[in-house]
């Protein structure tokens, strides 16, 4: 006959007893792997001390410069290109410089047909030009300042000109610039105002 099971003796004090047990190795390895993964994740997804993340903007214009384009035409990009390339001769306010470049403010060339305006920066312009009834004569022809621009960039610059300083004309599209490039081909000779006026206004 089997012997009856004897109950486990209880400590005389009746209190739980603590003992020293070694931590499992797998738990240490898991903690190390989690710590390593956390460092790698933070390194790849945080800004650290990147100035684009932590340095504040100092003006509204600076904030607007980094905004994504809206409506298909990036006017902020157009302004930046104008200030860097065109403003040297035409001034940042579009008023031009006597003996050097005509004004863009209220200019019929700027707010007129895009098919004519687009051609000017692609090839250049020579000869006296009339703006708002005033004839401007310059010592040197305008070079093809926009020939190296992409279709999008040139459209942005011209759209900025057509919608700044009180000008209120529809924007120029990248497709319009592309079409004009195809029409003029490899032409290298600057346009004259008379030639441009013969181009259909469409």
Backbone torsions as a table, in degrees:
resi	resn	phi	psi	omega
1	UNK	NA	128.3	-176.5
2	UNK	-65.8	149.1	-179.3
3	UNK	-76.4	143.1	179.0
4	UNK	-66.1	147.7	-179.5
5	UNK	-73.9	128.3	-179.7
6	UNK	-88.5	136.2	178.0
7	UNK	-64.7	149.3	179.4
8	UNK	-68.9	132.9	-178.3
9	UNK	-67.3	143.6	179.6
10	UNK	-98.2	143.0	179.3
11	UNK	-56.7	147.0	-176.3
12	UNK	-59.8	-32.3	-177.1
13	UNK	-77.4	-21.9	-177.5
14	UNK	78.3	5.6	-179.4
15	UNK	-104.4	150.5	176.2
16	UNK	-61.5	146.7	-179.2
17	UNK	-108.9	131.8	177.0
18	UNK	-87.7	145.9	177.3
19	UNK	-138.9	157.8	-178.9
20	UNK	-91.4	115.8	177.4
21	UNK	-122.3	140.4	179.8
22	UNK	-72.9	142.0	177.1
23	UNK	-70.4	137.6	-179.3
24	UNK	-61.4	141.9	-178.6
25	UNK	-63.7	-37.5	-177.8
26	UNK	-62.8	-30.8	179.0
27	UNK	-70.6	-39.4	175.8
28	UNK	-63.1	-43.5	179.1
29	UNK	-62.6	-42.8	179.5
30	UNK	-62.2	-43.4	178.9
31	UNK	-62.7	-41.3	178.7
32	UNK	-64.1	-43.2	179.9
33	UNK	-65.0	-40.9	177.6
34	UNK	-63.5	-41.6	178.2
35	UNK	-63.8	-43.2	179.7
36	UNK	-64.2	-44.5	178.6
37	UNK	-61.4	-40.0	178.6
38	UNK	-62.5	-41.0	179.2
39	UNK	-66.1	-42.7	178.7
40	UNK	-63.7	-43.8	179.9
41	UNK	-62.1	-45.0	179.8
42	UNK	-62.9	-40.4	-178.9
43	UNK	-64.3	-35.4	-176.1
44	UNK	-85.2	-24.2	-172.4
45	UNK	-116.3	0.1	-179.7
46	UNK	-104.6	165.6	179.5
47	UNK	-88.7	-11.4	-173.1
48	UNK	48.8	-121.8	-179.6
49	UNK	-111.7	30.2	179.3
50	UNK	-60.6	128.0	-178.1
51	UNK	-65.6	-25.4	178.5
52	UNK	-68.8	-19.0	-179.0
53	UNK	-99.7	-43.1	-168.8
54	UNK	-104.0	-17.0	179.7
55	UNK	-86.4	127.2	-177.8
56	UNK	-74.0	158.2	172.8
57	UNK	-82.1	149.5	-172.5
58	UNK	-105.9	-8.0	178.9
59	UNK	-154.7	160.5	177.9
60	UNK	-64.4	-37.2	179.2
61	UNK	-61.1	-37.1	179.4
62	UNK	-67.9	-38.1	177.3
63	UNK	-65.8	-45.1	-178.0
64	UNK	-64.7	-28.7	-178.8
65	UNK	-63.4	-27.2	-176.8
66	UNK	-102.3	10.7	177.7
67	UNK	-79.0	148.0	178.5
68	UNK	-67.0	150.6	-180.0
69	UNK	-65.1	149.1	176.9
70	UNK	-127.4	148.9	176.0
71	UNK	72.1	12.9	175.7
72	UNK	87.7	-15.9	179.5
73	UNK	-123.4	126.6	-177.4
74	UNK	-92.7	91.1	-177.5
75	UNK	-69.1	-30.5	177.3
76	UNK	-66.5	-39.2	175.2
77	UNK	-64.4	-40.6	178.3
78	UNK	-62.1	-41.5	178.9
79	UNK	-63.7	-43.8	-179.6
80	UNK	-61.1	-43.5	178.9
81	UNK	-67.2	-40.2	178.5
82	UNK	-61.3	-46.5	-179.1
83	UNK	-63.0	-34.3	-177.3
84	UNK	-82.7	-28.8	-172.1
85	UNK	-115.1	-48.6	-170.0
86	UNK	-90.5	-30.8	-172.7
87	UNK	-66.0	-20.7	179.9
88	UNK	-58.0	-38.8	179.9
89	UNK	-101.6	-37.1	-173.0
90	UNK	-97.2	-2.8	180.0
91	UNK	73.4	146.6	178.4
92	UNK	-61.6	-24.2	179.8
93	UNK	-90.7	4.4	177.4
94	UNK	72.1	14.1	-177.0
95	UNK	-87.5	-6.2	178.7
96	UNK	73.0	-179.1	179.0
97	UNK	-134.1	130.8	179.9
98	UNK	-56.9	131.6	178.6
99	UNK	76.1	0.2	-177.2
100	UNK	-127.3	-45.7	-177.1
101	UNK	-156.7	142.6	-179.7
102	UNK	-76.9	163.7	178.0
103	UNK	-77.1	155.8	175.2
104	UNK	-103.8	-16.3	-177.6
105	UNK	-68.1	114.7	-180.0
106	UNK	70.6	10.0	-177.9
107	UNK	-69.8	130.9	177.9
108	UNK	-66.9	-20.8	176.5
109	UNK	-73.5	-34.0	-177.8
110	UNK	-78.8	-46.5	-176.0
111	UNK	-90.9	-1.7	-179.3
112	UNK	-79.7	-160.8	-176.7
113	UNK	-58.8	128.5	177.9
114	UNK	-58.4	-30.8	-178.9
115	UNK	-60.5	-27.3	176.7
116	UNK	-88.5	-44.5	-177.9
117	UNK	-60.7	-42.9	-176.5
118	UNK	-60.4	-33.8	-176.3
119	UNK	-67.6	-28.7	-174.4
120	UNK	-64.6	-54.7	179.8
121	UNK	-70.9	-19.1	-179.6
122	UNK	-75.7	-34.2	-175.6
123	UNK	-123.4	-26.6	-177.3
124	UNK	108.6	175.0	-177.0
125	UNK	-142.6	139.6	179.9
126	UNK	-135.2	159.4	177.0
127	UNK	90.7	164.9	175.8
128	UNK	-60.7	142.3	-179.7
129	UNK	-129.9	138.7	-179.2
130	UNK	-98.9	128.1	178.2
131	UNK	-128.8	116.8	-179.8
132	UNK	54.0	41.0	176.4
133	UNK	83.2	-2.8	178.9
134	UNK	-107.9	129.6	-178.0
135	UNK	-89.9	128.7	178.8
136	UNK	-112.0	129.0	177.1
137	UNK	-118.7	132.8	-175.2
138	UNK	-124.7	150.0	-177.4
139	UNK	-68.2	-31.2	-178.0
140	UNK	-128.7	151.7	177.5
141	UNK	-74.6	156.1	174.7
142	UNK	-74.7	126.1	177.9
143	UNK	-75.6	166.3	179.1
144	UNK	-75.8	73.9	-174.5
145	UNK	-65.2	-25.1	-177.2
146	UNK	-101.2	6.3	-175.9
147	UNK	-63.3	-31.3	-177.9
148	UNK	-88.7	-5.1	179.3
149	UNK	-73.5	149.7	170.6
150	UNK	-72.3	166.5	178.3
151	UNK	-59.2	-41.1	180.0
152	UNK	-65.0	-43.3	-177.9
153	UNK	-67.2	-42.8	-179.9
154	UNK	-66.4	-39.3	176.6
155	UNK	-62.1	-37.9	179.9
156	UNK	-66.7	-43.1	179.6
157	UNK	-63.5	-49.3	-177.8
158	UNK	-65.7	-36.8	177.2
159	UNK	-65.3	-39.4	176.9
160	UNK	-61.6	-42.8	178.1
161	UNK	-63.6	-37.1	-176.3
162	UNK	-77.9	-11.9	-177.3
163	UNK	-125.5	22.2	180.0
164	UNK	-124.9	163.2	175.1
165	UNK	58.6	29.2	-179.0
166	UNK	92.6	-8.8	175.6
167	UNK	-69.7	138.4	-179.6
168	UNK	-136.3	81.7	179.4
169	UNK	-127.5	153.7	179.3
170	UNK	-59.9	150.6	179.1
171	UNK	-67.7	158.5	173.9
172	UNK	-91.7	136.5	-178.6
173	UNK	-97.7	158.6	177.2
174	UNK	-62.0	-35.5	179.4
175	UNK	-66.1	-35.9	177.7
176	UNK	-65.6	-41.5	177.3
177	UNK	-63.2	-43.1	179.6
178	UNK	-60.9	-41.6	-179.0
179	UNK	-65.6	-40.8	179.8
180	UNK	-67.4	-39.5	176.7
181	UNK	-56.5	-43.5	-179.3
182	UNK	-66.5	-34.6	-178.3
183	UNK	-70.7	-40.3	-175.9
184	UNK	-84.1	-16.7	175.6
185	UNK	59.7	-128.0	-175.9
186	UNK	-98.7	20.6	-179.2
187	UNK	-57.2	134.1	178.8
188	UNK	-118.6	-14.8	-177.7
189	UNK	-79.3	130.7	179.7
190	UNK	-60.0	151.2	177.1
191	UNK	-75.2	155.5	166.9
192	UNK	-107.1	155.5	177.8
193	UNK	-57.2	-34.1	180.0
194	UNK	-64.8	-40.9	178.1
195	UNK	-64.4	-42.9	-178.1
196	UNK	-64.1	-36.2	-178.6
197	UNK	-68.2	-19.8	178.9
198	UNK	-81.8	-11.9	-180.0
199	UNK	-78.2	129.8	-178.7
200	UNK	-54.8	140.1	179.7
201	UNK	-84.8	89.3	179.5
202	UNK	-144.2	NA	NA
